[in-house]
């Protein structure tokens, strides 16, 4: 996971999608992106 600067100098996690048809990879990416969304929400609250 890498952090990206977005508006106002805050650092947020980038979402990743490989555009795969493999359901296992798709599910893993969806779970990872869900965790990143939660982390970004927490970061937003504390910025």
VEXPA-648164 format. One line per field, with one value per atom (N, C-alpha, C, O, CB): x, y, z; residue number from 1; atom name. Coordinates in pm, 1 decimal, always signed. Glycine has a CB too. Layout:
BEGIN
px	c(X, ...)
py	c(Y, ...)
pz	c(Z, ...)
nr	c(NUM, ...)
atom	c(CA, ...)
end
This chain:
BEGIN
px	c(+85.9, +0.0, +89.8, +189.9, -97.4, +51.7, +129.5, +40.3, -77.2, +201.3, +97.3, +24.3, +41.9, +148.3, +71.8, -60.7, -59.3, -100.5, -191.6, -151.8, -34.8, -74.7, -199.3, -204.4, +40.4, -299.3, -422.8, -463.8, -461.0, -537.2, -501.1, -555.6, -511.7, -546.3, -703.6, -439.9, -404.5, -291.9, -270.2, -522.4, -221.0, -103.9, -130.3, -35.9, -33.2, -257.2, -284.9, -238.8, -233.0, -434.2, -206.3, -164.2, -274.8, -324.7, -29.6, -312.0, -419.9, -376.2, -285.9, -546.1, -441.0, -410.6, -478.1, -593.5, -455.5, -406.2, -462.1, -532.6, -487.3, -351.5, -643.5, -714.6, -650.4, -596.4, -865.7, -656.4, -597.3, -699.0, -772.1, -472.5, -702.6, -785.1, -703.3, -647.1, -919.7, -695.8, -618.5, -706.2, -654.9, -547.9, -837.2, -931.2, -926.8, -923.8, -899.9, -926.3, -917.1, -1055.0, -1149.9, -827.0, -1064.5, -1188.2, -1180.0, -1276.7, -1219.1, -1065.3, -1045.8, -1119.3, -1085.3, -893.8, -1219.2, -1298.7, -1218.5, -1250.1, -1413.2, -1115.0, -1035.4, -954.0, -946.9, -943.1, -892.5, -814.0, -906.3, -874.5, -733.8, -1021.1, -1118.3, -1164.8, -1174.4, -1239.3, -1193.6, -1238.4, -1128.9, -1155.7, -1281.8, -1005.6, -893.5, -873.9, -848.4, -764.3, -885.7, -871.8, -985.8, -964.4, -867.1, -1107.2, -1223.0, -1206.0, -1235.6, -1353.1, -1158.2, -1135.6, -1025.8, -1038.8, -1097.4, -918.5, -808.2, -853.5, -817.0, -693.7, -933.5, -982.3, -1080.9, -1088.0, -1047.5, -1156.4, -1245.7, -1166.1, -1202.7, -1334.9, -1056.6, -970.3, -906.3, -891.9, -861.8, -867.9, -809.0, -912.0, -878.1, -754.4, -1039.0, -1144.7, -1163.9, -1179.8, -1276.2, -1162.3, -1175.2, -1055.4, -1071.4, -1186.8, -935.4, -814.1, -818.2, -781.2, -687.8, -862.7, -871.8, -973.2, -952.6, -909.6, -1081.7, -1181.3, -1122.7, -1147.7, -1304.2, -1045.2, -981.6, -880.1, -873.8, -912.4, -800.9, -701.9, -773.0, -727.5, -617.3, -884.1, -959.7, -1010.3, -1007.7, -1078.4, -1056.0, -1105.7, -997.1, -1022.9, -1165.6, -874.8, -767.2, -686.8, -596.8, -676.1, -718.1, -645.3, -711.2, -665.3, -637.9)
py	c(-117.4, +0.0, +122.8, +129.4, +0.3, +218.4, +340.8, +460.2, +461.8, +358.0, +559.0, +680.0, +783.0, +791.1, +736.4, +860.8, +962.3, +1095.8, +1101.3, +923.4, +1203.5, +1336.7, +1379.2, +1370.6, +1439.3, +1424.9, +1473.7, +1601.4, +1606.3, +1366.2, +1702.5, +1828.5, +1863.8, +1793.7, +1823.1, +1966.1, +2016.9, +1941.9, +1958.1, +2014.6, +1861.0, +1795.7, +1670.3, +1610.3, +1889.6, +1627.6, +1504.4, +1383.4, +1388.5, +1493.3, +1275.4, +1153.5, +1049.3, +1022.8, +1099.3, +991.0, +893.3, +770.2, +777.7, +954.8, +656.4, +532.6, +532.5, +573.6, +410.1, +486.4, +473.1, +339.0, +238.9, +486.6, +337.3, +213.2, +144.5, +210.5, +239.2, +11.4, -63.9, -160.8, -227.6, -139.3, -167.5, -265.2, -318.9, -241.6, -201.6, -450.7, -511.1, -545.4, -591.9, -636.0, -523.6, -551.3, -699.0, -732.8, -462.8, -785.4, -929.4, -994.2, -940.4, -995.3, -1109.7, -1187.9, -1297.6, -1370.6, -1248.9, -1309.5, -1410.7, -1366.6, -1263.6, -1433.5, -1443.1, -1400.9, -1392.2, -1309.9, -1496.0, -1475.8, -1469.8, -1341.6, -1277.9, -1590.3, -1303.8, -1180.1, -1059.7, -965.1, -1169.5, -1064.5, -955.2, -936.4, -823.5, -982.6, -1047.1, -1039.6, -984.1, -901.0, -1177.6, -1029.5, -979.6, -830.3, -756.6, -1055.0, -785.3, -642.3, -563.4, -454.2, -617.2, -618.2, -549.9, -535.3, -429.9, -626.8, -641.3, -635.4, -533.6, -453.9, -775.6, -537.1, -442.2, -299.1, -210.8, -472.7, -275.9, -140.4, -96.0, +22.7, -132.1, -188.9, -155.1, -110.9, -14.7, -274.6, -181.9, -144.3, -8.3, +71.9, -250.6, +17.2, +147.8, +258.1, +368.0, +147.3, +230.4, +329.6, +365.6, +482.8, +277.7, +265.1, +290.3, +371.0, +468.1, +156.6, +330.2, +401.6, +546.3, +637.2, +330.7, +568.4, +705.0, +787.2, +906.6, +703.0, +725.0, +794.6, +836.4, +947.5, +706.1, +748.5, +780.9, +893.2, +986.6, +655.1, +883.6, +989.1, +1121.7, +1224.8, +953.4, +1120.0, +1243.3, +1304.8, +1426.8, +1215.0, +1221.2, +1271.9, +1340.2, +1439.5, +1158.9, +1286.7, +1339.2, +1449.4, +1507.0, +1228.3, +1479.4, +1589.8, +1720.5, +1823.5, +1566.0)
pz	c(+0.0, +0.0, +0.0, +71.5, +122.9, -81.2, -82.2, -54.2, -90.6, -215.8, +10.5, +44.9, -65.7, -127.1, +180.5, -90.7, -194.1, -134.6, -51.9, -310.4, -175.5, -131.4, -208.0, -330.7, -152.0, -134.0, -196.0, -124.6, -1.7, -189.6, -197.0, -146.2, -4.8, +90.3, -150.3, +8.9, +139.5, +207.2, +327.3, +225.8, +133.1, +188.8, +268.9, +320.4, +272.7, +281.7, +354.4, +274.2, +151.4, +386.3, +343.0, +274.2, +287.0, +396.4, +332.3, +173.5, +169.0, +90.6, +7.4, +106.6, +117.6, +46.4, -90.5, -103.2, +128.6, -192.8, -327.2, -339.0, -283.4, -435.4, -411.4, -437.5, -557.1, -645.8, -462.6, -559.4, -669.0, -727.4, -654.3, -621.7, -859.0, -931.0, -1046.8, -1124.3, -981.7, -1059.2, -1167.2, -1287.1, -1388.9, -1117.3, -1277.4, -1386.1, -1425.5, -1543.8, -1508.2, -1325.3, -1349.1, -1347.7, -1290.5, -1244.2, -1411.0, -1404.7, -1299.7, -1278.2, -1540.7, -1234.6, -1131.5, -1004.6, -946.5, -1103.3, -961.3, -845.3, -715.6, -629.7, -825.7, -699.8, -577.4, -569.9, -464.8, -568.5, -681.7, -685.5, -669.2, -597.2, -818.0, -737.0, -728.1, -583.9, -535.6, -820.0, -515.1, -375.7, -286.1, -199.3, -325.7, -306.5, -226.0, -247.2, -151.9, -260.6, -372.2, -400.2, -337.7, -285.1, -551.4, -343.1, -284.5, -133.4, -77.2, -316.4, -67.8, +76.8, +108.4, +201.3, +132.2, +30.7, +50.7, +31.4, +109.0, -44.6, -72.4, -97.1, +9.8, +41.7, -234.2, +65.2, +176.1, +297.9, +365.4, +212.0, +325.7, +437.7, +413.0, +505.3, +460.3, +288.6, +254.2, +270.4, +314.2, +109.8, +235.3, +250.7, +397.9, +431.9, +191.0, +484.5, +628.6, +678.3, +752.2, +707.2, +637.1, +678.6, +630.3, +704.5, +624.3, +506.7, +454.4, +532.7, +554.5, +306.1, +575.0, +656.2, +790.3, +837.1, +677.8, +852.0, +981.0, +961.2, +1041.1, +1042.5, +855.0, +825.7, +805.3, +854.9, +700.1, +732.5, +706.4, +836.9, +853.2, +611.6, +929.3, +1057.8, +1139.1, +1207.1, +1138.7, +1132.2, +1213.8, +1145.3, +1206.3, +1252.8, +1019.3, +949.7, +975.4, +926.1, +798.4)
nr	c(1, 1, 1, 1, 1, 2, 2, 2, 2, 2, 3, 3, 3, 3, 3, 4, 4, 4, 4, 4, 5, 5, 5, 5, 5, 6, 6, 6, 6, 6, 7, 7, 7, 7, 7, 8, 8, 8, 8, 8, 9, 9, 9, 9, 9, 10, 10, 10, 10, 10, 11, 11, 11, 11, 11, 12, 12, 12, 12, 12, 13, 13, 13, 13, 13, 14, 14, 14, 14, 14, 15, 15, 15, 15, 15, 16, 16, 16, 16, 16, 17, 17, 17, 17, 17, 18, 18, 18, 18, 18, 19, 19, 19, 19, 19, 20, 20, 20, 20, 20, 21, 21, 21, 21, 21, 22, 22, 22, 22, 22, 23, 23, 23, 23, 23, 24, 24, 24, 24, 24, 25, 25, 25, 25, 25, 26, 26, 26, 26, 26, 27, 27, 27, 27, 27, 28, 28, 28, 28, 28, 29, 29, 29, 29, 29, 30, 30, 30, 30, 30, 31, 31, 31, 31, 31, 32, 32, 32, 32, 32, 33, 33, 33, 33, 33, 34, 34, 34, 34, 34, 35, 35, 35, 35, 35, 36, 36, 36, 36, 36, 37, 37, 37, 37, 37, 38, 38, 38, 38, 38, 39, 39, 39, 39, 39, 40, 40, 40, 40, 40, 41, 41, 41, 41, 41, 42, 42, 42, 42, 42, 43, 43, 43, 43, 43, 44, 44, 44, 44, 44, 45, 45, 45, 45, 45, 46, 46, 46, 46, 46, 47, 47, 47, 47, 47)
atom	c(N, CA, C, O, CB, N, CA, C, O, CB, N, CA, C, O, CB, N, CA, C, O, CB, N, CA, C, O, CB, N, CA, C, O, CB, N, CA, C, O, CB, N, CA, C, O, CB, N, CA, C, O, CB, N, CA, C, O, CB, N, CA, C, O, CB, N, CA, C, O, CB, N, CA, C, O, CB, N, CA, C, O, CB, N, CA, C, O, CB, N, CA, C, O, CB, N, CA, C, O, CB, N, CA, C, O, CB, N, CA, C, O, CB, N, CA, C, O, CB, N, CA, C, O, CB, N, CA, C, O, CB, N, CA, C, O, CB, N, CA, C, O, CB, N, CA, C, O, CB, N, CA, C, O, CB, N, CA, C, O, CB, N, CA, C, O, CB, N, CA, C, O, CB, N, CA, C, O, CB, N, CA, C, O, CB, N, CA, C, O, CB, N, CA, C, O, CB, N, CA, C, O, CB, N, CA, C, O, CB, N, CA, C, O, CB, N, CA, C, O, CB, N, CA, C, O, CB, N, CA, C, O, CB, N, CA, C, O, CB, N, CA, C, O, CB, N, CA, C, O, CB, N, CA, C, O, CB, N, CA, C, O, CB, N, CA, C, O, CB, N, CA, C, O, CB, N, CA, C, O, CB)
end
